[in-house]
Amino acid sequence: MVGTTEYSAAGAVQEPLGTLTNNHLQNGEKLRGGYYTPAAVANWLSHWAIRQPSDTILEPSCGDGVFLRAAANRLSALGCTSSEYGQLITGVELLPSEAERSTQLFTIAHPQAAPPTIFPADFFRWLVFNLDARFTVALGNPPFIRYQNFPEPSRTIAMQMLRQQGLKPNKLTNIWVPFIVAATSRLQPGGRLAMVIPAELLQVSYASQLRLFLVDRFRRIEVVTCNEMFFKNAEQEVVLLLAEGKLARPSSTNQCHINMTEFATLDALLKSDPGSKPEAQKIIQHENEKWLKYFLSAREIDFMRQVRLAPAVVSLNSHAEVDVGIVTGENAFFVLTKDQVRDNGLKGYLKPLIGRSAQLQGAQLTRTDLAQLVRENSRTFLLYIPPTANGGLSPSLDKYISRGERDKINKGYKCSIRNPWYSVPSVWVPNAFLFRQIYDFPRAVLNLTRATSTDTIHRMTCREKPEAVVASIYTHLTAASAEIEGRSYGGGVLELEPTEAEKLLLPRTLGIGLPLGEIDALVRAGRLPDALQQNDRKILMDNIGLTSAECTILREIWAKMRERRRARSRRK
């Protein structure tokens, strides 16, 4: 299979639960999105989605047919006769070989049954020629591949379909998004959608339109997650999307209810009742909000919404602007130690640099800190050659650049689009640093040096006193909002992009908490909780007006969300 010209998904042979054969996980499979669903998961989803023996089922990318066989199992349990399977179950599969295999495996599993109707076709082109096709159930596992690997003409057809449904696709749109939208558009009123999709649904910006699309069209949505990876050896974290009560027409005033259900193990998930209802429903607001917050209780969600609207609370972007750090194109070449600077004769072409968050120990970076890093031979120097320096480079620098060209550093994408390739752009000194990847707390560090940073750390430009902005970040208010605004991909680390970081909650009034020097001393001593507790009292209680119990709610929200992502990392 050729990854850039084919795509498929979903099907799996009856393999041991939670495992995949090695040939399923070759690079070609990853490119075309072909991670195959364990049969037990397909059966669990079919049990939830199919309620009547007369239900009509669509599987838009059926692969080798695991969902088709699961649908037949469920229909049989509901009293459907095997002669009706061909009329009730429809599968579409791009690869003719997989479509044929799907039919063969179905016949082996149900030798006396009429096989489902399987179309060896591109799903989006199939939709064009089957405008009247409608179903009560859509289920499956759409392919997970990037826009760039989405083959033509399928990509153009799919993007046009998204526009017809009111969405605005871009070059970040993954192929699974139009699969979900198209399958939803073919559901009858009251229909159900049950899909295995990337956890990106909950948190990434390119899926924000899809989130609104779903809440405008379904009465209730449940997202089921598991701390074990569904697909062994696959980097993609997935969730189970269960959407029910398809509306006859979309409505922005629809009171869609949502629930998040999380299981520690795949075994525990499969032993659960997929038809169970949560005690407390959570109403989705029609705003561009992430769904990570729905792991919280309804009470906690309402509290966070109220806090965000409080007059004394603002977003970080009211006080500062957050930008990415420097993208060198090849840190091994551009980010150097003092020994490398000496050995290569590069003195005079350097800027001080922080390359790793571990180099930031407190709440401020001092000249003493930077000098200590230099003595430790840490990578704290950026090779900086202004574009205007073309004609006056020293022999030693010329030699170093030539060595980079022999090593093909200049052929890397970021370097290749520069002129000259060795001149790193966007080299400026920030007021403060903000961690991009967070294991514990979203730390900010005042910059008291002339250092800049690589893109592993964000750079912050403050509109007011930088030390006051940094000090105000050290509360459980900011900590809780970070867990909601950020994203986690299964490694236990929270990541904040600049636009997400600028949404972190801070007090409107600065300079009312602990002095930054005291916070810095506590953080260096390993006493971050003490700094947060004292700032909560001074800022959140004395200024914003929260009670001690409400500060506790913020701390519990932070702890709950933090431990959730950490637990997924440990179990992985």
Residue pairs with C-beta under 8 A, 6 or more apart in sequence:
1 8
1 28
1 29
1 32
1 34
1 95
2 28
3 27
3 28
3 30
3 31
3 32
3 145
3 149
4 31
4 149
4 151
5 151
6 32
6 94
6 95
6 151
7 32
7 33
7 34
7 61
7 94
7 143
7 145
7 150
7 151
7 154
7 175
8 32
8 33
8 34
8 61
8 63
8 93
8 94
8 95
8 98
8 143
9 33
9 34
9 35
9 36
9 61
9 63
9 140
9 141
9 142
9 143
9 144
10 36
10 37
10 59
10 61
10 62
10 63
10 64
10 66
10 67
10 140
10 141
10 142
10 196
11 36
11 37
11 62
11 63
11 64
11 65
11 66
11 67
11 68
11 98
11 101
11 102
11 105
12 20
12 24
12 36
12 37
12 38
12 39
12 42
12 63
12 64
12 66
13 21
13 36
13 64
13 66
13 105
14 39
15 21
15 38
15 39
17 38
17 39
17 40
17 266
17 267
17 270
18 38
18 228
18 229
18 230
18 232
18 266
19 38
19 232
20 35
20 36
20 231
20 232
20 233
20 234
23 29
24 34
24 35
24 36
25 35
25 233
25 234
28 34
29 35
30 234
31 145
31 149
32 143
32 145
32 149
33 142
33 143
33 144
33 145
33 175
33 176
34 63
34 143
35 141
35 144
35 231
35 234
35 236
36 63
36 64
36 66
36 141
36 231
37 66
37 67
37 141
37 196
37 230
38 66
38 230
39 66
39 69
39 70
40 270
41 196
41 230
41 240
41 266
41 270
42 66
42 67
42 69
42 70
43 70
43 73
43 74
44 269
44 270
44 274
45 67
45 70
45 139
45 194
45 195
45 196
45 240
45 242
45 274
46 67
46 70
46 71
46 73
46 74
46 139
46 194
47 74
47 274
47 275
48 192
48 194
48 242
48 274
48 275
49 57
49 137
49 139
49 192
49 193
49 194
49 242
50 57
50 71
50 74
50 75
50 78
50 137
51 78
51 192
52 78
52 136
53 75
53 78
53 79
53 80
53 84
54 80
54 88
55 75
55 88
55 136
55 137
56 88
56 89
56 90
56 134
56 135
56 136
56 137
57 71
57 88
57 89
57 90
57 135
57 136
57 137
57 138
57 139
58 90
58 91
58 92
58 133
58 135
58 137
58 138
58 139
58 183
58 186
59 65
59 67
59 68
59 71
59 89
59 90
59 91
59 92
59 138
59 139
59 140
60 92
60 123
60 138
60 140
60 142
60 179
60 182
60 183
61 92
61 93
61 94
61 123
61 140
61 141
61 142
61 143
61 179
62 68
62 91
62 92
62 93
62 98
62 99
62 102
62 118
62 140
63 93
63 98
63 102
63 141
64 98
64 101
64 102
64 105
65 91
65 101
65 102
65 103
65 105
65 106
65 116
65 118
67 91
67 139
67 140
67 141
68 89
68 91
68 102
68 106
68 116
68 118
69 105
69 106
69 109
69 110
71 88
71 89
71 116
71 137
71 139
72 82
72 85
72 89
72 106
72 109
72 110
72 113
72 116
75 84
75 85
75 88
75 89
76 82
80 88
82 110
82 112
82 113
82 114
83 113
83 114
84 114
85 110
85 113
85 114
85 115
85 116
86 114
86 115
86 116
86 117
87 114
87 117
88 116
89 116
89 117
90 116
90 117
90 118
90 119
90 133
90 135
91 99
91 102
91 116
91 117
91 118
91 119
92 118
92 119
92 121
92 123
92 126
93 99
93 102
93 118
93 119
93 120
93 121
94 120
94 121
94 122
94 123
95 120
96 120
99 118
99 119
99 120
100 120
102 118
103 115
103 118
106 113
106 115
106 116
107 113
107 115
119 126
122 154
122 157
123 154
123 179
123 182
124 154
124 157
124 158
124 161
124 178
124 182
125 153
125 154
125 157
127 133
127 161
127 182
127 186
128 157
133 186
134 186
134 187
134 188
135 186
135 187
135 188
135 191
136 187
136 188
136 190
136 191
136 192
137 187
137 191
137 192
137 193
137 194
138 183
138 184
138 186
138 187
138 191
138 192
138 193
138 194
138 195
139 193
139 194
139 195
140 183
140 195
140 196
141 195
141 196
141 197
142 175
142 176
142 179
142 180
142 183
142 195
142 197
143 175
143 176
143 179
144 174
144 175
144 176
144 197
144 198
144 236
145 174
145 175
146 174
146 175
147 155
147 170
147 171
147 172
147 173
147 174
147 175
148 171
149 175
150 158
150 175
158 175
158 178
158 182
159 169
159 173
159 178
161 178
161 181
161 182
161 185
162 168
162 169
162 173
162 177
162 178
162 181
163 169
165 181
165 185
165 213
166 213
166 250
167 181
167 209
167 210
167 213
168 209
169 177
169 178
170 206
172 204
172 205
172 206
173 206
174 198
174 200
174 206
176 197
176 198
177 206
177 207
177 210
180 193
180 195
180 197
180 210
180 214
180 241
181 210
181 213
183 193
183 195
184 193
184 213
184 214
184 217
184 243
184 246
187 193
187 246
188 246
189 246
189 247
189 248
190 245
190 246
191 246
192 242
192 243
192 244
192 245
192 246
193 218
193 241
193 242
193 243
193 244
193 246
194 240
194 241
194 242
194 243
195 240
195 241
196 230
196 238
196 239
196 240
196 241
197 238
197 239
197 241
198 236
198 237
198 238
198 239
199 225
199 237
199 238
199 239
199 489
199 490
200 206
200 207
201 207
201 210
201 211
201 223
201 239
201 241
201 291
202 223
202 239
202 290
202 291
202 292
203 290
203 291
203 292
203 486
203 487
203 488
204 487
205 499
208 288
208 290
211 290
211 291
212 286
212 288
213 250
214 221
214 243
214 256
215 221
215 254
215 256
215 258
215 284
215 286
216 247
216 250
216 251
216 252
216 254
216 256
216 286
217 243
217 246
217 247
217 250
217 254
218 243
218 244
218 245
218 246
218 247
218 254
218 256
219 244
219 245
219 247
219 254
219 256
219 257
220 243
220 244
220 245
220 256
220 257
220 258
220 259
220 281
221 241
221 242
221 243
221 244
221 256
221 257
221 258
221 259
221 284
222 242
222 243
222 258
222 259
222 260
222 261
222 278
223 239
223 240
223 241
223 242
223 258
223 259
223 260
223 261
223 291
223 294
224 239
224 240
224 242
224 261
224 262
224 263
224 269
225 239
225 240
225 260
225 261
225 262
225 263
226 262
226 263
226 264
226 265
226 266
226 269
227 262
227 263
227 264
227 265
227 567
227 568
227 571
227 572
228 264
228 265
228 266
228 571
228 572
229 237
229 490
229 572
230 238
230 266
231 238
235 490
237 489
237 490
237 568
242 274
247 254
252 286
255 283
256 283
256 284
257 281
257 282
257 283
257 284
258 281
258 282
258 283
258 284
258 291
258 294
259 278
259 281
259 282
259 294
260 291
260 294
260 295
261 272
261 278
262 295
262 564
263 269
263 272
264 567
264 571
265 571
280 297
280 298
281 298
282 294
282 298
282 301
284 294
285 305
290 484
290 485
290 487
292 483
292 484
292 486
292 487
292 561
293 301
293 304
293 484
294 301
295 560
295 561
295 564
296 304
296 557
296 560
296 561
300 553
300 556
300 557
303 550
303 553
304 480
304 481
304 484
304 557
307 313
307 477
307 505
307 546
307 554
308 481
308 505
310 544
310 545
311 508
312 507
312 508
312 509
312 543
312 544
312 545
313 477
313 505
313 506
313 507
313 508
313 544
314 505
314 506
314 507
314 508
315 502
315 503
315 504
315 505
315 506
316 322
316 473
316 478
316 501
316 502
316 503
316 504
316 505
316 506
317 502
317 503
318 463
318 506
318 508
319 462
319 463
319 464
319 469
319 472
319 506
319 510
320 431
320 432
320 460
320 461
320 462
320 463
320 469
320 502
321 460
321 461
321 463
321 502
322 434
322 458
322 459
322 460
322 498
322 501
322 502
323 430
323 458
323 459
323 460
323 461
323 498
324 436
324 455
324 458
324 459
324 498
325 436
325 452
325 453
325 454
325 455
325 456
325 457
325 458
325 459
326 353
326 382
326 424
326 426
326 427
326 452
326 453
326 454
326 455
327 414
327 424
327 426
327 454
327 455
328 334
328 335
328 382
328 414
328 424
328 454
329 409
329 412
329 413
329 414
329 415
329 418
329 421
329 424
330 404
330 409
330 412
330 414
330 415
331 355
331 379
331 454
333 383
333 404
333 407
333 409
334 382
334 383
334 424
335 353
335 355
335 379
335 381
335 382
335 383
335 454
336 344
336 346
336 350
336 379
336 381
336 382
336 383
337 377
337 378
337 379
337 380
337 381
338 374
338 377
338 380
338 381
339 377
340 346
340 381
341 347
341 350
341 381
344 396
344 399
344 400
345 394
345 396
345 397
345 400
346 381
346 383
346 396
346 397
346 400
348 394
349 383
349 384
349 385
349 397
350 381
350 382
350 383
350 384
351 381
351 382
351 384
351 427
351 450
351 451
351 452
352 370
352 380
352 381
352 382
352 449
352 450
352 451
352 452
353 379
353 380
353 381
353 382
353 451
353 452
353 453
353 454
354 360
354 365
354 380
354 433
354 451
354 452
354 453
354 454
354 457
355 378
355 379
355 380
355 453
355 454
355 456
356 379
356 456
356 457
357 435
357 436
357 437
357 443
357 456
357 457
359 373
359 378
359 380
360 433
360 435
360 443
360 445
360 457
361 369
361 523
361 524
362 369
362 445
362 520
362 521
362 523
362 524
363 443
363 444
363 445
363 446
363 470
363 471
363 474
363 516
363 519
363 520
363 523
363 531
364 445
364 446
364 447
364 448
364 467
364 470
364 516
364 517
364 520
365 433
365 445
365 446
365 447
365 448
365 449
365 451
366 448
366 449
367 448
367 449
369 449
370 380
370 449
370 451
373 380
374 380
380 451
382 424
382 427
382 452
383 400
383 422
383 424
384 424
384 427
385 393
385 397
385 420
385 422
385 423
385 424
386 423
387 419
387 420
387 423
389 423
390 420
393 401
401 422
404 410
404 422
409 415
409 421
410 416
410 421
410 422
415 421
415 422
418 424
418 425
427 452
428 452
428 459
429 447
429 450
429 451
429 452
430 447
430 452
430 453
430 459
430 460
430 461
431 446
431 447
431 460
431 461
431 462
431 466
431 469
432 444
432 445
432 446
432 447
432 459
432 460
432 462
432 466
432 469
432 470
433 444
433 445
433 447
433 453
433 457
433 458
433 459
433 460
434 442
434 443
434 444
434 445
434 457
434 458
434 459
434 460
434 496
434 501
435 442
435 443
435 444
435 457
435 458
435 496
436 455
436 456
436 457
436 458
436 495
436 496
436 497
437 456
437 493
437 494
437 495
438 482
438 486
438 493
438 494
438 495
438 496
439 492
439 493
439 494
439 566
440 528
440 562
441 474
441 479
441 482
441 528
441 532
442 473
442 478
442 479
442 482
442 486
442 494
442 496
442 501
442 504
443 473
443 523
444 460
444 469
444 470
444 473
444 474
445 470
446 466
446 467
446 470
446 516
447 466
452 459
453 459
458 496
458 498
458 501
460 466
460 469
462 469
462 470
464 510
465 510
465 511
467 516
468 510
468 511
468 516
469 506
469 510
470 516
471 510
471 511
471 513
471 514
471 515
471 516
471 519
471 535
472 478
472 506
472 507
472 510
472 511
472 512
472 513
472 535
472 539
473 504
473 506
474 513
474 514
474 519
474 528
474 531
474 532
474 535
475 506
475 507
475 513
475 532
475 535
475 536
475 539
475 540
475 554
476 532
476 536
476 540
476 551
476 554
476 555
476 558
477 505
477 506
477 507
477 536
477 539
477 540
477 544
477 554
478 504
478 505
478 506
479 532
479 554
479 555
479 558
480 505
480 554
480 555
480 557
480 558
480 561
481 503
481 504
481 505
482 494
482 496
482 504
482 558
483 494
483 557
483 558
483 561
483 562
484 561
485 496
485 500
485 501
485 503
485 504
486 494
486 495
486 496
486 500
487 494
487 495
487 496
487 497
487 500
488 494
488 495
488 565
488 568
489 495
490 568
490 569
490 572
491 569
491 572
492 565
492 566
492 568
492 569
492 570
493 565
493 569
494 562
494 565
496 504
507 513
507 539
507 540
507 543
507 544
509 543
512 538
512 539
512 542
512 543
513 534
513 535
513 538
513 539
514 531
514 534
514 535
514 538
518 531
519 531
519 535
522 528
522 530
522 531
523 531
532 555
536 551
536 554
536 555
537 551
540 546
540 550
540 551
540 554
541 547
541 548
541 551
546 554
